[in-house]
Amino acid sequence: MDKKINQLRLTVSPYTNIQNAIAAGYNTEVTGYRQHMGFYYINASLLDVEFEIDKPELLLYAL
């Protein structure tokens, strides 16, 4: 489990800045701001029926 968590951290590390995520294709805000939850951004080019830890389809930005 630790290996997968570390892999996920490495995968999302370039996207800690929302502007980097938007530039990388996570440019569709899905829900708008949700109080106590933040914003959800999706990369539509990654949408499929498989869970791939190295290709997250959705990113959450909490405030």
N, C-alpha and C positions, 0 to 999 in steps of 0.2 A: 504494500500500500504506500509506503514512504517513497518508493521509486516513482510511482504514478503521480503522487502529489508534487514531487520535485520536477517531474517532466511537465506537468501543467504549469507550475510556477515559471519555468523556463520559457514555455510557449507563450504565456501572456505577458511576460516582462516587457516586451517592446510596447505594449498597449497600456501601460500605467498612466500615460498621458492620453487623454481622450482625443486630442488633435492627431496624435500618431495613429490611433485606431481608425479614425475617420479617413485619414489619408491611405490607410491600408485596406479600405473597403468596408469597414464597419460604419457605414454612413447612413443607415436607416434607423432612426429612432423609433422603436416599436411601441412604447407605452406612454411616452411623455414622462414627466417627473411624477414619481409616486412617493408620497410622504413616507419617510422612514425606510424607503427602499432604494431610491435613486432613479437612474435612467438605464434603459436597456437599449443596446445598439446591436443590430444584426448585420451580418455579411451574407447577403443573399446568394452570392456565388458559391458559398460553402454548404448551402442547404441540401440535405439528402436524408436518407433514412438510417444512416449509420452514426453511432457515437464514435468520434475519433478525437482522442485527447490532444493530439497535436494540431487539430483544425477546429477550434471552437467556432460555432456558428453564431453564438450570442455572447455579448459581454455586458456585465452589469457594472455600472459606476455608482457607487453608494456615496451619499453625502454625509 
